[in-house]
């Protein structure tokens, strides 16, 4: 194995890495919820058909994550392992956005299915290598926290851009229409090459690191023996299931229970603003107490916000109460996501120490796969359970129905977040241990490089 020298990044290089996430986040914002509604309204597509397309797209997305991670780890090119994949994903996502973001009577079912699937493929090809790149750009414990936080900040900026487009004076109303999504596609087409080429030109290649040539079965065995990975995945699974359950029922909570469903757009914008405000705060917390403790605190805080949500009653102050509570929840979610991404980079180092391979793509793909699966499963389970209790959003609900609703919406996610916090607190790779892992890897690489130069086995 060749020696991999330490990389010191400038402020501009850190932002170059993070900036790639801005246009990708603009794509995420409408594609998951807004686009299907617009295709139903303006292209008159059947809801069952679109539901099938969305389900298959999510399955495709989950399947492609580990494939992309494994392939990017094995890539050999003059530009390193990650850059060719990021470029290809950005190109495909930009072209797909131009077509799929224009629902009209002329865009039929096949049109929607084709470009929607290609959009998902573009996302995966770009985003999995981009997240894996984080572990290779820096080996420093705190620097990884910084990079992860900046990446999250860039994603929040991109996500906020989409709803704000509707407020531009060129549009007659603030409604989300095909004209708004078309404008968003142009924004992606402009920003994607700027941010991607900035990152590709200003950030170093990872050609010093030998590509992973380990057979797939050995990769899976290495993952199975990585204890820090499974502790983090346990925390991630509990938190993801809880988040999926809350997300699936949140609109019903606003509309059917509190009677403020019309305020959803205001709350959405507030979520992005609160999340942005939380980025620097949680970065400082990570510097002070470490990533895994920050993750545990964020889970515990989410648990407490759910307790408060259970106490809010319909009335004049319901909107302001939920506004404050959900702002707090969004503020803490930023810390959770930034800390988790940085912890994954340390988990990759632990795997490298144990196996001698560098396979960040596999690990970040596994994290993405589990996160998406948890959110989807949590949402599906939540809808099934409240349905079994007899809850209905279109008619008055009795005591049993509302008890079941709050059990699924509040009580179960509280337990899941408590478990997530417990697992996160038990995560073994703190700053001291990660430094030890890095020193051992660098000492081993140095001995291997010296042996290679002298022709003597290390």
KEVEX-256933 format. One record per residue (C-alpha): residue number from 0; y, z, x; residue in one letter. Coordinates in Angstrom, 3 decimals. Example, Ala and Ser with C-alpha at 12.3 -4.5 7.8 and 13.67 -1.06 7.14 Angstrom:
# residues 2
   num         yy         zz         xx   residu
     0     -4.500      7.800     12.300        a
     1     -1.060      7.140     13.670        s
This chain:
# residues 458
   num         yy         zz         xx   residu
     0      0.000      0.000      0.000        x
     1      3.404     -0.946      1.371        x
     2      6.144      1.633      1.811        x
     3      8.716      1.596     -0.994        x
     4     12.159      2.633      0.262        x
     5     14.407      4.847     -1.838        x
     6     17.013      3.015     -3.891        x
     7     20.518      4.369     -4.359        x
     8     22.365      2.862     -7.322        x
     9     26.096      2.491     -7.781        x
    10     27.809      3.260    -11.083        x
    11     28.113     -0.470    -11.775        x
    12     24.393     -0.978    -11.165        x
    13     23.506      1.866    -13.527        x
    14     25.572      0.290    -16.283        x
    15     24.103     -3.128    -15.468        x
    16     20.644     -1.714    -16.157        x
    17     21.750      0.000    -19.361        x
    18     23.829     -2.921    -20.650        x
    19     20.774     -5.061    -21.369        x
    20     20.034     -2.708    -24.252        x
    21     23.271     -3.560    -26.109        x
    22     22.298     -7.001    -27.494        x
    23     18.721     -5.906    -28.109        x
    24     20.042     -2.993    -30.189        x
    25     22.218     -5.367    -32.228        x
    26     19.009     -7.189    -33.130        x
    27     17.191     -4.012    -34.110        x
    28     19.867     -2.800    -36.519        x
    29     19.530     -5.509    -39.234        x
    30     16.027     -6.809    -38.584        x
    31     14.127     -3.714    -39.695        x
    32     15.787     -3.213    -43.077        x
    33     18.719     -5.469    -43.890        x
    34     17.224     -8.909    -43.242        x
    35     14.282     -8.586    -45.667        x
    36     16.691     -7.507    -48.424        x
    37     18.972    -10.472    -47.719        x
    38     16.049    -12.915    -47.744        x
    39     14.979    -11.520    -51.103        x
    40     18.490    -11.893    -52.512        x
    41     19.658    -15.183    -51.003        x
    42     16.423    -17.015    -50.122        x
    43     14.545    -15.673    -53.186        x
    44     11.468    -14.795    -51.166        x
    45      8.700    -12.780    -52.775        x
    46      8.780     -9.063    -51.882        x
    47      5.015     -8.840    -51.487        x
    48      5.047    -11.759    -49.062        x
    49      7.855    -10.225    -47.004        x
    50      6.097     -6.878    -46.985        x
    51      3.023     -8.599    -45.589        x
    52      5.122    -10.374    -42.938        x
    53      6.815     -7.129    -41.912        x
    54      3.474     -5.338    -41.696        x
    55      1.881     -8.084    -39.615        x
    56      4.975     -8.224    -37.397        x
    57      4.688     -4.498    -36.710        x
    58      0.963     -4.873    -35.942        x
    59      1.771     -7.787    -33.612        x
    60      4.477     -5.689    -31.970        x
    61      2.052     -2.811    -31.344        x
    62     -0.620     -5.153    -29.931        x
    63      1.844     -6.940    -27.655        x
    64      3.217     -3.721    -26.138        x
    65      0.175     -2.862    -23.957        x
    66     -0.490     -6.545    -23.200        x
    67      3.068     -7.034    -21.952        x
    68      3.009     -3.816    -19.951        x
    69     -0.280     -4.713    -18.281        x
    70      0.834     -8.285    -17.551        x
    71      4.207     -7.298    -16.112        x
    72      2.524     -4.772    -13.792        x
    73      0.395     -7.629    -12.413        x
    74      3.204    -10.188    -12.077        x
    75      3.966    -11.688     -8.677        x
    76      7.273    -13.542     -8.212        x
    77     10.168    -13.834     -5.793        x
    78     12.223    -11.843     -8.345        x
    79      9.789     -8.943     -8.633        x
    80      7.663     -7.915    -11.607        x
    81     10.170     -7.043    -14.339        x
    82     13.009     -9.573    -14.084        x
    83     11.092    -12.714    -15.187        x
    84      9.835    -10.929    -18.297        x
    85     13.261     -9.563    -19.226        x
    86     14.762    -13.038    -18.865        x
    87     12.047    -14.659    -21.007        x
    88     12.314    -11.991    -23.704        x
    89     16.101    -12.244    -23.840        x
    90     15.953    -16.033    -24.184        x
    91     13.349    -16.006    -26.962        x
    92     15.075    -13.175    -28.847        x
    93     18.450    -14.955    -28.725        x
    94     17.052    -18.250    -30.048        x
    95     15.095    -16.441    -32.772        x
    96     18.152    -14.433    -33.823        x
    97     20.156    -17.631    -34.344        x
    98     17.640    -18.888    -36.897        x
    99     16.346    -15.734    -38.600        x
   100     19.814    -14.201    -39.103        x
   101     20.801    -16.998    -41.545        x
   102     19.063    -16.371    -44.897        x
   103     19.874    -18.971    -47.545        x
   104     18.145    -20.938    -50.326        x
   105     17.177    -23.477    -47.648        x
   106     15.206    -20.918    -45.599        x
   107     11.750    -20.650    -47.101        x
   108      8.775    -18.391    -46.539        x
   109      7.380    -20.252    -43.507        x
   110     10.841    -20.301    -41.895        x
   111     11.235    -16.540    -42.306        x
   112      7.725    -15.732    -41.070        x
   113      7.949    -17.979    -37.977        x
   114     11.316    -16.788    -36.690        x
   115     10.730    -13.156    -37.605        x
   116      7.471    -13.110    -35.601        x
   117      9.160    -14.821    -32.646        x
   118     11.982    -12.276    -32.776        x
   119      9.450     -9.465    -32.418        x
   120      7.759    -11.256    -29.521        x
   121     11.125    -11.642    -27.765        x
   122     11.876     -7.953    -28.207        x
   123      8.592     -6.879    -26.697        x
   124      8.725     -9.297    -23.758        x
   125     12.183     -7.995    -22.849        x
   126     12.133     -4.331    -23.733        x
   127      8.790     -3.129    -22.324        x
   128      9.531     -4.395    -18.772        x
   129     13.111     -3.121    -19.066        x
   130     11.985      0.422    -19.838        x
   131      9.321      0.272    -17.121        x
   132     11.985     -0.846    -14.637        x
   133     13.640      2.566    -14.970        x
   134     10.874      4.297    -13.001        x
   135     11.254      1.787    -10.150        x
   136     15.043      1.788     -9.865        x
   137     15.179      5.448     -8.884        x
   138     12.739      8.129     -7.794        x
   139     15.244     10.962     -8.187        x
   140     14.579     13.468    -10.991        x
   141     18.206     13.691    -12.198        x
   142     19.027     10.042    -11.563        x
   143     16.288      9.033    -13.975        x
   144     17.855     11.287    -16.603        x
   145     21.162      9.529    -15.972        x
   146     19.660      6.044    -16.282        x
   147     17.772      6.957    -19.433        x
   148     20.904      8.435    -21.012        x
   149     22.999      5.377    -20.166        x
   150     20.324      3.119    -21.646        x
   151     20.358      5.174    -24.833        x
   152     24.167      5.050    -24.914        x
   153     24.127      1.268    -24.612        x
   154     21.604      1.045    -27.437        x
   155     23.791      3.203    -29.671        x
   156     26.819      1.024    -28.929        x
   157     24.853     -2.075    -29.883        x
   158     23.473     -0.446    -33.024        x
   159     26.959      0.628    -34.109        x
   160     28.348     -2.866    -33.598        x
   161     26.307     -4.325    -36.439        x
   162     27.627     -2.252    -39.399        x
   163     31.153     -2.480    -37.992        x
   164     31.044     -6.285    -38.167        x
   165     31.330     -6.053    -41.963        x
   166     34.704     -4.316    -41.581        x
   167     36.280     -7.259    -39.711        x
   168     39.231     -8.814    -41.601        x
   169     37.551    -12.245    -41.596        x
   170     35.196    -11.013    -44.334        x
   171     36.412    -10.492    -47.930        x
   172     34.336     -7.310    -48.470        x
   173     32.458     -4.737    -46.424        x
   174     29.129     -5.802    -47.924        x
   175     26.360     -6.903    -45.553        x
   176     25.937    -10.627    -46.283        x
   177     24.373    -13.632    -44.517        x
   178     27.820    -14.356    -43.039        x
   179     27.782    -10.918    -41.412        x
   180     24.288    -11.369    -39.976        x
   181     25.216    -14.866    -38.747        x
   182     28.197    -13.358    -36.923        x
   183     25.835    -10.769    -35.430        x
   184     23.602    -13.560    -34.105        x
   185     26.581    -15.154    -32.339        x
   186     27.422    -11.765    -30.843        x
   187     23.864    -11.493    -29.508        x
   188     23.971    -15.040    -28.126        x
   189     27.207    -14.226    -26.243        x
   190     26.254    -10.769    -24.990        x
   191     22.616    -11.413    -24.067        x
   192     23.234    -13.774    -21.113        x
   193     26.179    -11.691    -19.890        x
   194     24.261     -8.410    -19.802        x
   195     20.954     -9.861    -18.614        x
   196     22.427    -11.936    -15.785        x
   197     24.556     -8.964    -14.721        x
   198     21.425     -6.833    -14.447        x
   199     19.306     -9.508    -12.771        x
   200     21.963    -10.312    -10.182        x
   201     23.207     -6.828     -9.350        x
   202     19.982     -4.802     -9.397        x
   203     17.389     -4.990     -6.588        x
   204     14.037     -6.680     -7.016        x
   205     10.949     -4.508     -6.903        x
   206      9.178     -6.841     -4.506        x
   207      8.627     -3.930     -2.089        x
   208      6.124     -2.527     -4.541        x
   209      2.778     -4.300     -4.522        x
   210      1.786     -5.537     -7.986        x
   211     -0.978     -3.630     -9.718        x
   212     -4.278     -5.510     -9.440        x
   213     -6.464     -2.717    -10.808        x
   214     -9.001     -3.856    -13.440        x
   215     -8.125     -2.836    -16.985        x
   216    -11.015     -0.380    -17.255        x
   217     -9.750      1.500    -14.190        x
   218     -6.234      1.570    -15.649        x
   219     -7.602      3.166    -18.822        x
   220     -9.563      5.726    -16.820        x
   221     -6.446      6.654    -14.868        x
   222     -4.483      7.120    -18.090        x
   223     -7.268      9.252    -19.552        x
   224     -7.057     11.629    -16.563        x
   225     -3.255     11.935    -16.606        x
   226     -2.718     15.402    -18.116        x
   227      1.136     15.291    -18.191        x
   228      0.937     12.001    -20.113        x
   229     -1.255     13.486    -22.828        x
   230      0.889     16.600    -23.185        x
   231      3.945     14.405    -23.632        x
   232      2.074     12.118    -26.040        x
   233      1.076     15.154    -28.124        x
   234      4.737     16.140    -28.411        x
   235      5.734     12.543    -29.106        x
   236      3.055     12.152    -31.786        x
   237      4.093     15.303    -33.660        x
   238      7.783     14.463    -33.495        x
   239      7.193     10.809    -34.418        x
   240      5.065     11.653    -37.444        x
   241      7.693     14.104    -38.655        x
   242     10.513     11.610    -38.126        x
   243      8.569      8.908    -39.952        x
   244      8.046     11.175    -42.952        x
   245     11.718     12.165    -43.112        x
   246     12.921      8.571    -42.665        x
   247     10.664      7.253    -45.439        x
   248     11.973      9.810    -47.958        x
   249     15.577     10.253    -46.836        x
   250     17.080      7.710    -49.238        x
   251     15.178      9.292    -52.147        x
   252     16.577     12.657    -51.054        x
   253     20.112     11.266    -51.077        x
   254     19.837      9.169    -54.216        x
   255     17.315     10.820    -56.542        x
   256     17.954     14.447    -55.582        x
   257     21.521     14.783    -54.294        x
   258     22.902     11.792    -56.222        x
   259     24.868     10.390    -53.267        x
   260     22.853      7.264    -52.462        x
   261     26.088      5.222    -52.414        x
   262     27.132      7.119    -49.266        x
   263     24.255      5.801    -47.165        x
   264     26.467      3.365    -45.192        x
   265     28.944      6.129    -44.340        x
   266     26.138      8.380    -43.129        x
   267     24.623      5.524    -41.091        x
   268     27.858      4.952    -39.167        x
   269     28.249      8.693    -38.683        x
   270     24.744      8.863    -37.204        x
   271     25.662      6.371    -34.491        x
   272     28.943      8.129    -33.706        x
   273     27.292     11.569    -33.501        x
   274     24.543     10.136    -31.304        x
   275     27.108      8.654    -28.916        x
   276     28.893     11.979    -28.696        x
   277     25.603     13.628    -27.779        x
   278     24.709     11.415    -24.821        x
   279     26.830     13.068    -22.128        x
   280     26.189     16.555    -23.508        x
   281     22.413     16.236    -23.285        x
   282     22.623     14.635    -19.849        x
   283     24.397     17.782    -18.610        x
   284     21.767     19.925    -20.291        x
   285     18.990     17.958    -18.538        x
   286     20.735     18.460    -15.210        x
   287     20.859     22.205    -15.848        x
   288     17.499     23.117    -17.422        x
   289     15.318     20.026    -16.916        x
   290     14.054     17.239    -19.133        x
   291     11.081     18.888    -20.813        x
   292     13.045     21.979    -21.864        x
   293     15.795     19.739    -23.226        x
   294     13.169     17.868    -25.216        x
   295     11.798     21.135    -26.616        x
   296     15.268     22.349    -27.624        x
   297     15.995     19.064    -29.408        x
   298     12.734     19.365    -31.378        x
   299     13.547     22.949    -32.317        x
   300     17.049     21.975    -33.423        x
   301     15.662     19.183    -35.598        x
   302     13.383     21.771    -37.172        x
   303     16.388     23.971    -37.997        x
   304     18.350     21.076    -39.539        x
   305     15.416     20.466    -41.883        x
   306     15.553     24.113    -42.957        x
   307     19.244     23.705    -43.786        x
   308     18.593     20.442    -45.682        x
   309     16.187     22.331    -47.933        x
   310     19.057     24.649    -48.911        x
   311     21.546     21.911    -49.892        x
   312     21.946     21.493    -53.643        x
   313     23.413     18.603    -55.683        x
   314     27.119     18.972    -56.324        x
   315     30.626     18.281    -55.070        x
   316     29.908     19.497    -51.552        x
   317     26.525     17.831    -51.114        x
   318     27.926     14.833    -49.211        x
   319     29.878     16.932    -46.706        x
   320     26.967     19.309    -46.223        x
   321     24.508     16.500    -45.497        x
   322     27.154     14.781    -43.387        x
   323     27.368     17.798    -41.068        x
   324     23.617     18.464    -41.020        x
   325     22.633     14.878    -40.305        x
   326     25.353     14.545    -37.673        x
   327     23.765     17.527    -35.930        x
   328     20.310     15.969    -36.256        x
   329     21.542     12.646    -34.819        x
   330     23.322     14.483    -32.007        x
   331     20.038     16.149    -31.007        x
   332     17.930     12.994    -31.435        x
   333     19.905     11.419    -28.595        x
   334     18.777     14.142    -26.214        x
   335     15.183     13.781    -27.352        x
   336     15.013     10.043    -26.705        x
   337     16.845     10.154    -23.367        x
   338     14.734     13.044    -22.069        x
   339     11.482     11.434    -23.203        x
   340     12.220      8.138    -21.460        x
   341     13.053      9.917    -18.204        x
   342      9.919     12.088    -18.454        x
   343      7.798      8.940    -18.698        x
   344      9.133      7.801    -15.323        x
   345      7.919     11.077    -13.803        x
   346      4.547     10.637    -15.514        x
   347      4.228      7.234    -13.822        x
   348      4.835      8.920    -10.447        x
   349      2.057     11.409    -11.170        x
   350     -0.292      8.522    -11.932        x
   351      0.755      6.786     -8.706        x
   352     -0.035      9.935     -6.723        x
   353     -3.477     10.250     -8.311        x
   354     -4.519      6.585     -8.295        x
   355     -2.420      4.856     -5.622        x
   356     -1.258      2.216     -8.153        x
   357      2.162      1.548     -9.640        x
   358      1.728      0.678    -13.300        x
   359      4.878      1.712    -15.102        x
   360      4.498     -1.160    -17.554        x
   361      1.235      0.244    -18.879        x
   362      2.657      3.703    -19.436        x
   363      5.916      2.658    -21.069        x
   364      3.987      0.241    -23.263        x
   365      1.659      3.068    -24.300        x
   366      4.643      5.244    -25.165        x
   367      6.188      2.439    -27.227        x
   368      2.894      1.772    -28.990        x
   369      2.364      5.419    -29.940        x
   370      5.995      5.857    -31.054        x
   371      5.874      2.846    -33.354        x
   372      2.480      3.816    -34.720        x
   373      3.654      7.375    -35.417        x
   374      6.751      6.259    -37.305        x
   375      4.785      3.789    -39.396        x
   376      1.967      6.254    -40.103        x
   377      4.392      9.054    -40.925        x
   378      6.242      6.874    -43.417        x
   379      3.061      5.635    -45.056        x
   380      1.536      9.100    -45.354        x
   381      4.774     10.484    -46.802        x
   382      4.952      7.864    -49.560        x
   383      1.282      8.347    -50.456        x
   384      1.566     12.139    -50.631        x
   385      4.713     12.260    -52.777        x
   386      3.130      9.661    -55.050        x
   387      0.067     11.871    -55.490        x
   388      2.367     14.736    -56.475        x
   389      3.827     12.488    -59.183        x
   390      7.286     11.973    -57.661        x
   391      9.192      8.938    -58.961        x
   392     12.641      7.691    -57.879        x
   393     13.233      5.987    -61.250        x
   394     12.720      8.906    -63.662        x
   395     13.264     12.688    -63.875        x
   396     10.803     14.709    -61.822        x
   397      9.230     18.010    -62.806        x
   398      8.619     21.137    -60.761        x
   399      5.323     19.946    -59.303        x
   400      6.759     16.589    -58.249        x
   401      9.796     18.163    -56.548        x
   402      7.666     20.848    -54.890        x
   403      5.444     18.116    -53.487        x
   404      8.477     16.081    -52.415        x
   405     10.001     18.951    -50.434        x
   406      6.651     19.912    -48.969        x
   407      6.298     16.408    -47.530        x
   408      9.995     15.861    -46.724        x
   409     10.783     19.310    -45.287        x
   410      7.830     21.664    -44.782        x
   411      5.351     19.386    -42.985        x
   412      8.009     17.893    -40.645        x
   413      9.141     21.443    -39.776        x
   414      5.608     22.314    -38.654        x
   415      5.302     19.027    -36.742        x
   416      8.609     19.582    -34.938        x
   417      7.565     23.118    -34.026        x
   418      4.366     21.733    -32.480        x
   419      6.370     19.025    -30.684        x
   420      8.653     21.684    -29.180        x
   421      5.645     23.754    -28.064        x
   422      3.961     20.826    -26.323        x
   423      7.242     19.773    -24.686        x
   424      7.823     23.267    -23.318        x
   425      4.341     23.177    -21.740        x
   426      5.003     19.887    -19.922        x
   427      4.100     20.574    -16.261        x
   428      6.368     18.166    -14.321        x
   429      9.632     20.025    -13.803        x
   430     12.174     19.157    -11.115        x
   431     10.354     21.078     -8.353        x
   432      6.947     19.572     -9.096        x
   433      8.302     16.051     -9.450        x
   434      9.967     16.393     -6.045        x
   435      6.603     17.432     -4.580        x
   436      4.913     14.426     -6.205        x
   437      7.537     12.052     -4.797        x
   438      7.293     13.504     -1.275        x
   439      3.511     13.128     -1.251        x
   440      3.729      9.526     -2.472        x
   441      6.359      8.657      0.149        x
   442      4.392     10.365      2.943        x
   443      1.256      8.446      1.964        x
   444      3.170      5.154      1.773        x
   445      4.753      5.790      5.159        x
   446      1.378      6.494      6.770        x
   447     -0.024      3.329      5.191        x
   448      2.929      1.274      6.464        x
   449      2.559      2.686      9.986        x
   450     -1.183      2.032      9.942        x
   451     -0.597     -1.526      8.783        x
   452      1.891     -2.104     11.604        x
   453     -0.510     -0.777     14.250        x
   454     -3.692     -2.179     12.735        x
   455     -5.214      1.300     12.439        x
   456     -6.680      2.605      9.194        x
   457     -4.606      5.508      7.733        x
